[in-house]
Amino acid sequence: MKPFVFKHGANRWPDGVTILYVFAVPDLSRDTSLAALVHGGQAAVKEFPITPVPDKWLHVTIDQVTGAVGGGITRAERDDLAAALREDLAQVEPLTIMAGSMLSYASGVICDLSPDEDLTDLHRRVRSVIGAVRGPEAAQYDWGAQHMALGYAYGDGDSDQVQRLLRRVRPSHAPLHIDEVHLVDVAADHQGRQITWEHLARIPLKRRSVQ
């Protein structure tokens, strides 16, 4: 395990800049079994050089707005993007996905997410909106198999030993409900291995009908 490096697109995140993202943010007060999984995993590896992600900064990356950094996008342009996302995502059904197992990887601890189909469709719709509003250069983020980061490594560690400890944590899996996403302006603390954000807009998914 090696120290985590925050990225903007394919490159290192420049110091002192913010970047726009669309995140899904878990509600641990609702998803209590997810809270137990997250806290259990973080406690299990507390002796390793891993900075845990505080509850309020837990997130699932739906997409990153590449190209111009956050400060180079005006308030009106941000509002236009949020409005376009609201219009499109109002047609998307809320998702329930499974979080787990927890995995030790090259530079931290993550929680795998599955099944992938609905989450991938949400990402594609968000990316289509970003590209339509901001241009194709804004839709170049390398979005792979999705996960939720639980901690970022700040030093070298034994990934195998971390994985052995994570495997003992119960629950090993928990549901994660996504019924909204958020447009946020994210800052990276390279030294502290942490990200924080300014909340810009809440984008609800389709409201479930009441029978």
C-alpha positions in Angstrom: 0.0 0.0 0.0 1.4 3.4 -1.0 0.2 7.0 -0.3 -2.9 8.1 -2.1 -2.7 10.7 -4.9 -5.8 12.8 -5.6 -6.4 13.2 -9.4 -8.0 15.7 -11.7 -8.7 13.7 -14.8 -5.6 11.6 -15.5 -3.3 14.1 -13.7 -2.3 15.0 -10.2 -4.9 17.3 -8.6 -3.2 20.8 -8.7 -2.6 22.4 -5.3 -5.0 25.1 -4.2 -7.8 24.5 -6.7 -11.3 23.1 -6.4 -13.0 20.8 -8.8 -16.7 20.2 -9.5 -18.1 16.7 -8.9 -21.5 15.0 -8.8 -21.6 12.8 -5.7 -24.0 10.4 -4.1 -23.8 11.0 -0.4 -24.8 8.1 1.9 -27.3 8.8 4.7 -25.9 6.7 7.6 -28.8 7.7 9.9 -31.1 5.9 7.5 -28.7 3.1 6.3 -27.7 2.0 9.8 -26.2 -1.3 8.7 -24.0 0.6 6.3 -22.9 2.8 9.2 -21.9 -0.3 11.1 -19.9 -1.6 8.1 -18.1 1.7 7.6 -17.2 2.2 11.2 -16.2 -1.4 11.7 -13.9 -1.3 8.8 -12.3 1.9 9.8 -11.8 0.7 13.4 -10.2 -2.5 12.1 -7.4 -0.7 10.3 -6.8 2.2 12.7 -3.2 1.1 13.4 -2.3 1.5 9.8 -1.2 4.7 8.0 -4.7 5.3 6.6 -6.8 8.5 7.1 -10.4 7.5 7.6 -13.1 9.4 5.7 -15.4 11.2 8.2 -19.1 10.3 7.9 -20.0 13.7 6.4 -17.4 13.4 3.6 -18.3 9.8 2.6 -19.4 9.8 -1.1 -19.8 7.8 -4.2 -18.4 9.5 -7.3 -20.9 9.7 -10.1 -18.7 11.9 -12.2 -16.1 14.7 -12.2 -16.3 17.9 -14.3 -13.0 17.9 -16.1 -11.4 20.8 -18.0 -11.9 24.1 -16.1 -11.4 23.9 -12.3 -14.2 24.9 -9.9 -13.1 28.5 -9.5 -13.1 29.0 -13.3 -16.8 28.1 -13.5 -19.1 31.0 -12.7 -22.1 30.8 -10.5 -24.5 31.1 -13.5 -22.7 28.3 -15.2 -23.0 26.1 -12.1 -26.7 26.9 -11.9 -27.2 26.0 -15.5 -25.5 22.6 -14.9 -27.6 22.0 -11.8 -30.8 22.8 -13.6 -29.9 20.5 -16.5 -29.1 17.7 -14.1 -32.4 18.2 -12.2 -34.4 18.0 -15.4 -32.7 14.9 -16.7 -32.4 12.9 -13.4 -36.0 13.5 -12.4 -36.7 10.6 -14.7 -34.3 8.2 -13.0 -35.6 5.7 -10.4 -33.9 5.7 -7.0 -31.3 3.0 -6.6 -30.5 0.4 -3.9 -27.1 -1.1 -4.3 -25.0 -3.4 -2.1 -21.9 -2.0 -0.3 -19.3 -4.6 0.4 -17.1 -6.4 0.6 -14.5 -3.9 2.0 -11.2 -4.1 0.1 -7.6 -3.1 0.7 -6.2 -1.7 -2.5 -3.1 0.1 -3.7 -3.6 3.3 -1.7 -6.3 2.9 0.9 -9.5 1.1 1.8 -12.6 1.0 -0.3 -16.1 -0.5 -0.2 -17.0 -2.3 -3.4 -20.5 -1.5 -4.8 -22.8 -3.8 -6.8 -24.8 -4.4 -8.9 -23.3 -2.1 -11.4 -26.0 -1.7 -14.0 -28.2 1.1 -12.4 -25.2 3.0 -11.1 -23.5 2.9 -14.5 -26.7 4.1 -16.1 -26.8 7.0 -13.6 -23.2 7.9 -14.4 -23.8 7.8 -18.1 -26.8 10.2 -17.8 -24.8 12.6 -15.6 -21.9 12.5 -18.1 -24.2 13.2 -21.0 -25.6 16.2 -19.2 -22.2 17.5 -18.3 -21.0 17.1 -21.9 -24.1 18.8 -23.3 -23.8 21.8 -20.9 -20.0 22.1 -20.5 -18.7 20.6 -23.7 -16.9 17.3 -24.3 -13.7 18.4 -22.6 -15.7 18.5 -19.3 -16.6 14.8 -19.6 -13.2 13.1 -19.6 -13.1 11.6 -16.1 -11.8 8.0 -15.9 -14.8 6.3 -14.3 -14.2 2.7 -13.6 -15.7 0.0 -11.3 -17.3 2.1 -8.6 -16.7 2.1 -4.9 -16.9 4.2 -1.8 -13.6 5.2 -0.3 -13.4 4.5 3.5 -9.8 5.7 4.0 -6.8 7.1 2.1 -3.3 5.8 2.8 -0.7 8.4 3.9 2.2 6.0 4.1 3.4 2.5 3.2 1.4 -0.4 4.6 0.9 -4.2 4.3 -2.2 -4.5 2.1 -2.5 -8.2 2.8 -2.7 -7.6 6.6 -5.2 -4.8 6.1 -7.4 -7.2 4.0 -7.2 -9.9 6.6 -8.6 -7.5 9.2 -11.3 -6.2 7.0 -12.5 -9.7 6.2 -13.4 -10.2 9.9 -15.7 -7.2 10.1 -19.4 -7.9 10.3 -21.6 -6.9 8.6 -19.5 -7.4 5.5 -22.3 -6.1 3.2 -25.0 -3.5 3.6 -27.6 -1.8 1.4 -26.9 1.8 0.2 -29.9 3.8 -1.0 -29.4 6.6 -3.5 -32.4 8.8 -4.1 -30.5 12.0 -4.9 -27.1 13.3 -6.0 -25.3 16.5 -5.3 -23.3 19.0 -7.3 -20.3 19.9 -5.1 -17.1 22.0 -5.4 -14.4 19.8 -3.9 -11.1 20.7 -2.3 -8.2 18.2 -1.7 -5.9 18.2 1.3 -2.9 16.4 -0.1 -1.0 16.5 3.2 -3.9 15.3 5.3 -5.2 12.8 2.7 -8.8 14.2 2.9 -11.3 15.9 0.6 -14.0 18.3 1.6 -16.6 20.2 -0.4 -18.9 23.2 -0.7 -22.4 22.0 -1.5 -23.8 23.7 -4.6 -27.0 21.9 -5.5 -29.2 18.9 -4.5 -30.5 17.0 -7.5 -33.4 14.6 -6.5 -34.0 11.4 -8.5 -37.6 10.4 -9.5 -40.0 10.6 -6.6 -41.5 7.3 -5.8 -45.3 7.3 -6.1 -47.3 6.7 -3.0 -49.8 3.8 -3.2 
